[in-house]
Amino acid sequence: MTARVVVVGAGYAGVGTINALQAEIEDEAEITWISEHDYHLVLHEVHRVIRDPSIASKITLPISDIKAPETEFVQSHVTEVDVDDRLVHMDGGDQIEYDYLLMAIGSQTAFYGIDGLREHAYELKGVEDARSIHGAVTEAAKEATLSSSAQVVVGGAGLSGIQAAGEIAEFRDEQRAPIDVTLVEGLDEVFPGNDPDLQSRLRSRLEGRDIGIETGEFISEVDDETVYLGGGNDEETETLPYDVLLWTGGITGPAELGDMNVDRDERSDRVVAESDFTTSDERVFALGDTALINQGDTVVPPTAQAAWRAADVAGENLARAIRDEPLDTWAHSDQGTAISVGENAVVHDVPGIPIETFGGLPARLIKKAIAARWIATASSVGRGISAFSDMWFSLTNVACVV
Ligand SMILES: Cc1cc2nc3c(=O)[nH]c(=O)nc-3n(C[C@H](O)[C@H](O)[C@H](O)COP(=O)(O)OP(=O)(O)OC[C@H]3O[C@@H](n4cnc5c(N)ncnc54)[C@H](O)[C@@H]3O)c2cc1C
């Protein structure tokens, strides 16, 4: 009998899985691919759209360029999964049956119950979010004057917050707009939990772009014009007025999986998956930001890099499950970090590169080449090259870092 395999999500995890599965499967399975948009978004470059909305067309790849003719694509929003009846429910009451399901619908922004944050902050999880932030920053700049600058506050100094703040500063400088950008991080340093040398390079890049940095106090409350930092018992509350507030301070499991009967991590609400991407339901696999995968002492980080590399094995494992073969396990190994701060970038700890942390033109080119390499892998080399036409060295020489 032909197995029905359903893959949900068209991010790094979904695209990578589909590519691997399509390469593995002949006529033993029917593949249905569901996602809410008819494009793949290169999410790790979406912050560029804040500065220049025209970049959106370079980082969105049509599904038709990725899927094989035999794969059925359904553009819809999945609302719920019933693992007992093996049914995926979608907007409008449609449903699809599966024998094997792989959930790769990313994550959603975590607001941690901070008063007023969800209501007042922009989030950055897609192209439309980035366009809205562009619009809000542009409007705020129009109303500002040299003596009363627009205040843009970015909460969370992880990958998204740092890179978004960098783009807003670049926009300000290109437009010569009166904007103050402040990056707020509750922990003691930017890019928390990472190498101190990398943190200090990032801090100096950010300060060099005239981005104010506030670390060591968490956002405790937000109203329609002020961000409150710290506070509580004996602490002083610091206030930051804002015109535009962007919140990038954390992720949580997708709400659509709320009623799905598979084990989820209590803290992060992400689906608990093993290193072979199986979950507590034998027919359901999960990976990318949707899944929490514990490997020994570490948890696989929610990065494009990890999702992209894991997806190859996930696609193969779906094929193995269909054939009743033993599943392979995947081990995350960090391939380094490349972070942009506007047009500049910092690259750290890339295997095969003897200098541990560096910036300048090489870092800038590596950052762009990584995106181009992914685009080329996901769809076509031509698309990868045209996406970053200023990139001039061989894609194949660049390690799979993101
Ligand atoms: C601004 C920003 C900068 C980043 N920079 C980096 C970086 O430099 N390096 C790095 O490694 N990582 C970076 N990341 C993190 C990285 O983008 C994520 O870890 C990665 O996108 C996770 O891949 P994924 O496939 O799990 O999810 P996603 O890429 O989020 O894809 C999820 C897919 O599921 C679809 N979907 C969601 N919900 C539904 C639904 N209910 N029904 C149907 N379809 C649905 C979405 O439309 C999308 O196609 C960044 C993230 C952001 C936001």
The ligand as an ORCA input file, in Angstrom:
! r2SCAN-3c Opt
* xyz 0 1
  C      15.351     38.059     12.216
  C      15.899     36.692     12.399
  C      17.256     36.488     12.194
  C      17.774     35.200     12.352
  N      19.104     35.005     12.122
  C      19.605     33.775     12.187
  C      20.965     33.550     11.850
  O      21.709     34.469     11.528
  N      21.418     32.262     11.922
  C      20.603     31.213     12.271
  O      21.065     30.059     12.265
  N      19.314     31.401     12.604
  C      18.805     32.655     12.572
  N      17.498     32.858     12.900
  C      16.680     31.732     13.398
  C      16.169     30.905     12.230
  O      15.598     31.720     11.241
  C      15.181     29.841     12.713
  O      15.803     29.060     13.685
  C      14.746     28.982     11.541
  O      13.980     29.747     10.636
  C      13.939     27.745     11.999
  O      13.581     27.017     10.858
  P      12.194     26.196     10.828
  O      12.121     25.555      9.499
  O      12.092     25.369     12.040
  O      11.065     27.301     10.978
  P      10.678     28.541     10.016
  O      11.827     28.968      9.183
  O      10.073     29.548     10.938
  O       9.562     27.932      9.081
  C       8.273     27.587      9.543
  C       7.388     27.337      8.334
  O       6.120     26.871      8.746
  C       5.086     27.682      8.188
  N       4.008     27.677      9.154
  C       4.035     28.158     10.407
  N       2.870     27.904     11.043
  C       2.113     27.235     10.157
  C       0.799     26.678     10.230
  N       0.067     26.728     11.343
  N       0.301     26.071      9.128
  C       1.027     25.977      7.980
  N       2.269     26.476      7.880
  C       2.809     27.096      8.957
  C       5.758     29.039      8.000
  O       5.067     29.849      7.067
  C       7.126     28.591      7.511
  O       7.061     28.234      6.157
  C      16.934     34.128     12.752
  C      15.563     34.353     12.978
  C      15.040     35.608     12.792
  C      13.575     35.834     13.013
*
